[in-house]
Amino acid sequence: MEGYVQVYTGNGKGKTTAAFGLALRASGAGLKVFIGQFCKGRNYSELKAFKNLPNITLKQFGTPKFIMGKPSDEDYTRAEKAFEEVKSIIQSGKYDIVILDEANIAMDMGLISVDDFIDAIKNKPDNIEIVITGRNAPKEILEIADLVTEMKEIKHYYKKGVHARVGIEK
């Protein structure tokens, strides 16, 4: 199977959910999936669900706090280590699909170099599918991607004061 590069971006809800739906489908087909979550280190419900699914490995690389404003030294250090690990995972051939959740944000915030990320994608084995999620996808990533989906917010109950709900948003 030829592997492509998919990007889910935009300001609307559903980027991670779309990528995780793909992981679920792939697991059902017997494919091996690695999910690396940049900028996330909190306990989300999907962490529990993926523990019970075969062929899916999920690893969080972020801190337990949300990055507000300027990233901390720890954010930079974690992202750098995460990117090195992800490059190794892509090259390992152990996984059919590598999902890089919130990698667009990591690039947008300067935690990962866009040029280095592009090099990792261009040097991937031909059979590896790469899925990149997060708002603010760099234009260079959009240009090299084979599939780009933009999630556009039209209306969101968050603006009415509804906070993230367990099982729905977290």
N, C-alpha and C positions, 0 to 999 in steps of 0.2 A: 504494500500500500504506500502510495506517495504521501508524504507529509506536507501540509501547508501551514501557513501562518495566518491565524485568525486574531482579530482585534475587536473587543467589545468596549466601547467608550461612550462618552456623552454624560450629560448632567442628570439623566433619568435613572430611576431604580431598575435593577435587573441585570447588571453586568456580571457580577459574581454568580448570581443565580443561573444565568444562561450558561456560563462556563461549567458550573457544577452539574447542571442538567446533562451537558455533554459528557462529563466524567461518569455520571450514572449510566448513561447509554453505553459508553465504552466498556465499563465494568461488566455490564450484562452481556457484551459481545466477547468477553474474555481478554480485552486489551488492558495493558498495565498503564496506570495513570499516576503521575506525580503532580501534586499541587503545592506550590510554594507561595505563601502569602507574605508579600512585602507590606510593611507598615501596619500589620495586624499582629497583635499579641494577646488579645482578649479571648475569653472563653465564649465562643459562639456555638449555637446548637448544631451546626453542620459538623463540628469537630466530633461530636458524639455519634452522629449518623455514619460518618465515613469510617469510624472504627469497626463498624459491623459489616462493611462492604468489602468484598474481595477485590484485589488488584488495585486499590487506591491507597496511595501514601500522601498524607497531608502534613506539611510542616509550616509553622508560623515563624517568621523571621523578625517581626516587629516587637516593640515593647508593649507592655500592657496599657500604656496610655496613648491617647490619640495625639498625633502631632499637630500642634497649634502654632501657627506662625513659623518661626525659624526652627529647623530640626536641631536636636541636641547632638553633641559629640557621639553619644551612644547610638543615636539613630544612624549616623554616618557609618560608624563601625559595624553595626549589625547589617546594614545594607551591603557594605563592601564584602563582608564574610558570606552573606547570603548569595550575592551574585557569583562569587567564586564557586560556591557549592552548586549553584544552579548550572553554571557552565559545565562543570564536571558531570552532573546528572544528565544534561542534554547529550554529551558526548559518550556517556556510558553505554547507551543502547539498551539499558535495563527497562526503559519505559517507552511506550508507543506515543503517549501524549504527555506533554509538559505544560501545565497551566500555571501562568505567572500572574497571580491575582494581585491587583493594585500596583503592578510594575509601572504602568503609565504614570501613576502618582509619584512613585519613587524617582522616575526620570524627570518629571516636571519639577520636583523639589530639589533636584540636583544630587540626590542620594546615589544615583547610578548614572554614569555617563551614557548619553544617547548613542554616541559613536561606538562605545564598547558593547552596548547592548545589540546594536546592529551587526557588529562583527560576530557576536555569539550566534545570532540568528542565521547569518549568511554561511557560517561554518557548521551548521547543524547537519547531522546525517540526513539523507534524503527521505528516510521513512519516518522521521519524527514530526509529529504535529505539534506546533507551538500555539498556545492560546494566551493572549495578553489582555488583561482587563484594567480598568481604571479610567477615571476622568482625565481629560487633558492629554490625550495621546499625542506625542510629538508628531509633527507632520512627516518627519523622516520615517517613522514607524508606519504611518498610514500608507506611505508610498511603497514600502517593500512588502506590505501585507497582501495576502491573496484574498482575504475576506475581511471586510470592515463593517461592523454594525454599530450605529449610533443610537443609544437609548436617549430619547428626548423627553424631558419632563414637560408634561402639559398641565398636570394638576397633581398635587400631592397633599395628603392629609397631615403631613408634618407641619405644614404652614398653618394648620388649625390648632397646633399644640400637641398633636399626637406624637408620642415618643416611640422609639423602636420597641417593637413587641416581640417577646420570645416566641420563636417558631415562625415568625413572619419576616422580620427584619434582622433578628439576631438569634 
